[in-house]
């Protein structure tokens, strides 16, 4: 497979480029349109260039409780991220051996992944309302989001442990390490880069989650719910400005995570271990 | 105690217990609650415990239900077709035509990054493209292809499916790419050595070996589309309906029992489809 590239390569490369344009084009468009002049509308042409609509976001009365909802989404995202990492690692460790009921749990995880989100929202909302509890983003919202992030975290952990070389653990045990010491000093360092991946899924899926939080967040909205509310009553480019900012925030978060994976693997390469080099 | 800890069932359950607790509290119990409430009665303002089949009788007696379910299947099938073709082509390019691993990873990440950004923003961003005075219409008019703006670009079945394809194609790309990367390259060389053309290799070697990835991608896409309510509502401008919207409308009217009955039927349908698809693939082996 060396030498001159076949014609199909160029066709496929063009297709791929179009696909990327399709993926990113609309987002770039609203990024441009968010710099509309003060008289500009939701579509082209641009009526001047300004940061008017970004400034609008910082004016308290102009739009809803954006900053409150942003900080709630942020806190919730971190809560979900930490829980997802811990629970997924424990779950991943548990599933390395078959135990009674492991198949049931496995299929529950799959169900959790494929169940229509609105059902989780509806069911959790009903349980809370019928038992007289108040729905709140940090309780019912938190739990509902976990049903979406945990399956991803677990699937990643399954993939990681399927490729895990057990001889490292055996070596540790042979040298007298306890079960906990083996996990702490051998297993966790080896799977660390994948944990960053799990954390990335946990945070971003929570930060953007909409349907599962809809009926479970109570009177205080998370950011996606706030944005959704805006789509029905805001008809100015301020919504594009918000969209651009929150997308930039997501991209920043993704960059931080990817960068830390890269730094980790560099450091590992320097130290000369070949662990965890398999593709996930 | 030491022996107890060594018992794999005990240690397994100890490690899996947080997972089990979350799944029971926020998945199993809510589903049970929905099933229970689907038999309850409702007044205009409240719901009350009962054991009625009214909700199901109404659901199955209404012609709206059938047309809405038909619409849901329609969206699912069309979206599945597009995402499969696009996703397969993209994954095929990445796996077999991009030669360096670094480039493969970089381009693969480019495809997956939108997955970690907001779906709602990605939907909103189609408005300036598809609107009456949007980019698509003004471009087509300036090229002289059309004289008047096309009305069906935004707030139509077209825009709904476009948004679905936009949002969910990467759910096809990722599993298909993952499976393709595991295909033993010598099999492809063997096919060429035996005189197979590129197309024959594709249909006789690569596609059969990629089937598990295709199945997993299909499970994602079909369930995401069937359970959706927000994309259909937003991109159709509330003009089209699917089952998810039926449920969310009932919820908005506080008709929880009726919403629950629809939810039970939807869940059964989705799980039935998954059960059929899972017959073709062993998920645990594919991870």
Contacts between the chains, C-beta under 8 A, distances in Angstrom:
chain1	res1	chain2	res2	distance
A	1	B	99	7.2
A	1	B	185	7.9
A	5	B	97	7.7
A	6	B	198	7.5
A	8	B	97	7.5
A	8	B	198	6.7
A	9	B	97	5.0
A	12	B	89	6.8
A	12	B	92	7.1
A	12	B	93	4.0
A	12	B	97	5.5
A	13	B	93	6.8
A	13	B	97	7.3
A	15	B	89	5.7
A	15	B	90	7.4
A	15	B	93	6.9
A	16	B	89	8.0
A	16	B	90	5.9
A	16	B	93	5.0
A	16	B	94	7.6
A	16	B	107	7.4
A	19	B	86	6.5
A	19	B	90	5.4
A	19	B	111	7.6
A	19	B	169	7.7
A	20	B	110	6.2
A	20	B	111	7.6
A	22	B	166	6.7
A	23	B	111	7.1
A	23	B	114	5.4
A	23	B	166	7.3
A	23	B	170	8.0
A	24	B	114	7.3
A	25	B	129	7.6
A	26	B	122	6.8
A	26	B	125	3.7
A	26	B	126	5.3
A	26	B	128	7.9
A	26	B	129	5.8
A	26	B	166	7.4
A	27	B	114	7.6
A	27	B	117	7.6
A	27	B	121	7.3
A	27	B	122	6.5
A	27	B	125	5.1
A	29	B	125	6.2
A	29	B	128	5.3
A	29	B	129	6.3
A	29	B	135	7.0
A	30	B	121	7.6
A	30	B	124	6.8
A	30	B	125	4.3
A	30	B	128	6.5
A	33	B	128	5.6
A	42	B	127	5.9
A	42	B	128	6.1
A	42	B	131	7.0
A	43	B	127	7.3
A	43	B	128	4.6
A	43	B	131	5.2
A	43	B	133	5.0
A	43	B	134	5.2
A	43	B	135	7.5
A	44	B	128	6.5
A	44	B	133	7.7
A	44	B	134	7.7
A	44	B	135	6.3
A	44	B	138	7.0
A	86	B	18	7.3
A	87	B	18	4.7
A	87	B	19	5.4
A	87	B	22	6.7
A	88	B	19	8.0
A	90	B	15	4.6
A	90	B	16	7.0
A	90	B	18	6.0
A	90	B	19	6.9
A	91	B	15	6.9
A	91	B	16	5.7
A	91	B	18	7.7
A	91	B	19	4.3
A	93	B	15	5.0
A	94	B	11	7.7
A	94	B	12	4.8
A	94	B	13	7.5
A	94	B	14	7.8
A	94	B	15	3.5
A	94	B	16	3.9
A	94	B	19	7.5
A	95	B	12	7.9
A	95	B	16	7.4
A	97	B	8	4.7
A	97	B	11	7.8
A	97	B	12	5.9
A	98	B	8	7.6
A	98	B	12	7.8
A	99	B	8	5.6
A	99	B	9	4.6
A	99	B	11	7.8
A	99	B	12	3.0
A	99	B	13	6.3
A	99	B	16	7.5
A	100	B	9	5.1
A	100	B	12	7.9
A	100	B	13	7.9
A	101	B	13	7.3
A	102	B	12	6.5
A	102	B	16	7.3
A	105	B	16	5.9
A	105	B	19	6.6
A	105	B	20	6.0
A	105	B	23	7.0
A	106	B	284	7.1
A	108	B	23	4.7
A	108	B	27	6.3
A	108	B	28	7.0
A	109	B	19	7.7
A	109	B	23	7.1
A	110	B	274	7.6
A	110	B	283	6.9
A	111	B	27	6.7
A	111	B	271	7.3
A	112	B	23	6.3
A	112	B	27	5.1
A	113	B	223	8.0
A	114	B	219	6.5
A	114	B	220	7.9
A	114	B	223	4.1
A	114	B	227	8.0
A	114	B	270	6.4
A	114	B	271	7.7
A	114	B	274	5.6
A	115	B	27	7.2
A	115	B	31	7.7
A	115	B	223	7.9
A	115	B	227	7.1
A	115	B	267	6.6
A	115	B	270	7.3
A	116	B	223	7.3
A	116	B	226	6.7
A	116	B	227	2.5
A	116	B	228	7.6
A	116	B	244	6.3
A	116	B	263	7.7
A	116	B	266	6.1
A	116	B	267	7.0
A	116	B	270	6.5
A	117	B	227	6.1
A	118	B	227	6.7
A	118	B	229	5.7
A	118	B	244	5.6
A	118	B	247	5.6
A	118	B	248	6.2
A	118	B	251	8.0
A	118	B	263	7.5
A	119	B	30	7.2
A	119	B	31	7.1
A	119	B	34	6.4
A	119	B	227	7.4
A	119	B	247	7.9
A	119	B	263	5.1
A	119	B	266	7.4
A	119	B	267	6.0
A	120	B	26	6.8
A	120	B	27	7.0
A	120	B	30	6.0
A	122	B	30	7.5
A	122	B	34	6.2
A	122	B	247	6.9
A	122	B	251	6.4
A	122	B	256	7.5
A	122	B	259	6.2
A	122	B	260	6.9
A	122	B	263	6.0
A	123	B	29	7.4
A	123	B	30	2.4
A	123	B	31	5.9
A	123	B	33	5.0
A	123	B	34	4.7
A	123	B	263	8.0
A	124	B	26	6.0
A	124	B	30	4.9
A	126	B	30	7.3
A	126	B	33	4.9
A	126	B	34	6.8
A	126	B	37	5.6
A	126	B	256	6.3
A	126	B	260	7.4
A	127	B	29	6.1
A	127	B	30	6.1
A	127	B	33	5.0
A	130	B	33	7.4
A	143	B	22	6.6
A	143	B	25	6.1
A	143	B	26	4.1
A	144	B	26	5.8
A	146	B	22	5.1
A	146	B	26	6.4
A	147	B	22	7.1
A	147	B	23	7.3
A	147	B	26	5.0
A	147	B	27	5.2
A	150	B	19	6.7
A	150	B	22	6.3
A	150	B	23	7.8
A	154	B	19	7.4
A	155	B	287	6.2
A	158	B	284	7.2
A	158	B	287	4.4
A	159	B	287	4.4
A	162	B	287	5.6
A	179	B	5	7.7
A	200	B	116	6.8
A	201	B	116	7.8
A	204	B	116	3.9
A	204	B	117	7.5
A	205	B	116	7.6
A	207	B	118	7.9
A	208	B	116	7.5
A	208	B	117	6.7
A	208	B	118	4.4
A	208	B	119	6.4
A	208	B	120	7.8
A	210	B	119	6.7
A	210	B	120	6.1
A	210	B	230	6.2
A	211	B	227	8.0
A	211	B	229	7.1
A	211	B	230	6.3
A	215	B	251	6.8
A	224	B	118	6.1
A	224	B	120	5.7
A	227	B	118	7.2
A	227	B	120	5.4
A	227	B	121	6.9
A	227	B	124	7.9
A	228	B	120	5.7
A	228	B	230	7.4
A	231	B	120	7.3
A	231	B	124	6.4
A	231	B	234	6.6
A	239	B	124	6.5
A	240	B	124	7.5
A	240	B	125	7.9
A	243	B	118	7.5
A	243	B	121	4.1
A	243	B	124	5.8
A	243	B	125	6.8
A	246	B	118	6.1
A	246	B	121	6.4
A	247	B	117	5.3
A	247	B	118	6.8
A	247	B	121	5.8
A	250	B	116	6.0
A	250	B	117	4.4
A	250	B	118	6.8
A	251	B	113	7.3
A	251	B	117	7.1
A	253	B	116	7.8
A	254	B	113	6.0
A	254	B	116	5.3
A	258	B	109	7.1
A	279	B	181	6.2
